[in-house]
Amino acid sequence: MLEHSDAATRLPAKDLERARAFYAEKLGLEPVEERPGGLRYRCGNSYFALFESAGAASGTHTQMGWEVADLEATMVALRARGVVFEEYDLPGIRTVDGIAEIEGNYPSKGGVGERGAWFRDSEGNLLGIGQPLG
């Protein structure tokens, strides 16, 4: 039923203008659509929206991620804009300089794993970037 439908992420923002500034200044993204209480962004062939919410982002799991061709170069560019990457030392996931090696991801793309990194937006949403390993 839904296999031919596009999917999109919705991220809560307590302060929509603060979030707009973060996405513009730190990630270089501008909304393609605006409405009262919401901003819609396009990345590649996908979309995500920020919506004004009194609730708080859990930040306990990856809420949205981007697949990138060069993880280190992307991290250098994001760090230059002030993005701070998370560090983890948990069972099954340990980062070194913000990067974790994750075995077994992307088998449908012929991959054997992924290198990943995570950061938080201005609203506490946990966002990730990943580079498939082939």
N, C-alpha and C positions, 0 to 999 in steps of 0.2 A: 504494500500500500504506500509506504513512504520512501521506498528505495529510489524513486525518480524525483523526489522533492529536494530542494536545497535546504540545508540546515544553517542556522546562525546562532551565535552566542549572544546572550544578554548579560551585561555586567552592571551591578548596582553602583550608584554613586550618591553619597550623601551630599556632596557639593559638586554639581554638574559643571560649573565654571572652573573650579579647581581641577577637575578631571580633564576638561577640555584643554586646559593649559598643559597638564602633564603629557597628554597624548600628542599635542603639537610640539612642545619644546623637547621632550625626552625621546619620543618615538618618531617624530616627523610626520604625524598623521593629522589630516584635517577632515572634518565630517563632510560627507557627500550629501547629507540630508539632515535638516534640523526641524524639530517640532517642540512645542512646549513640553519640557520635562524629558527630552530625549535627543540623542545624537546618534546618527548612523554613519559607520565607517566602512570603506571598502579596502580590502587587502587581497591582491591577486583576484581570484574569481569568487571570493567569499566576502561576507559582510558580518559585522558585529555591531551591537548597539550598546550605548551607555544610557541608563535610565535613572532619573532622580528617584531615590528611595530613602525612606526613613530607616530601613533595615541596614544591617552591616554585612559586608562581605565576610564569609567565614575565613577565607585565606588559608584553609587547612588542606586544600588540594589544588591542583592546577585547574584553573577555571577557563583558560584559553591558551592556545599555543600556536606558534608559527614554526613551520619547517623551513630551515635556511640551508643554503649551499655551503657556507663557510662560517661555522660557529664562532671561531676566534675573531675573525674580522667583524662579525656582527657585534660581538661583545665589546670589542675595542671602540667601535663607533658609538654604541649605546653608553658605555662608560664615559666617553668624551662628552656626552650630553648630560651626565650626572646620574645615570641609572646605576643602582647598587644591586649586585647579585647576591642571592642567598647562599649560605654555606650550610651543608647538611652532613651529619655523621650518624646515620641511622642504619638499622639492619636492612641490607639490600640496596642502600643508596648512600654514597659518600662522595662529596664534591672536593675537588682540589682546584683552587683558584676559581671557584664558582662552577666548575664543570664536573658532571657525573658521567660515567660510562655505564650504559644500561644494556645488558645483553638480552637478545631475543626480540627486540622491537623491530618492526617493519618487515616481517617475513613475507607479507603480501606484495611487497615491492622488491623482493629479492635481497632484503637486508638481513644482517646478522645482529644488529643492535643499533644503538643511538648514543650520541653524545648530547647531553642536555644541560640547560642552565635555567634558573628561575629568578624572577624579580617581582616586586610588588608595585602596583600603580599607586597613585595618590590616595586611593580609596581603600587600600588593603587587599585588592584582588590579586591573587597569585597568578602570574603569567609566565609562560615558558617559551623557550626557543630550543629547537632540536635539530641536529644534523644526522640523518640516517647514515649508518655504516654499511657498506656493501661488500 
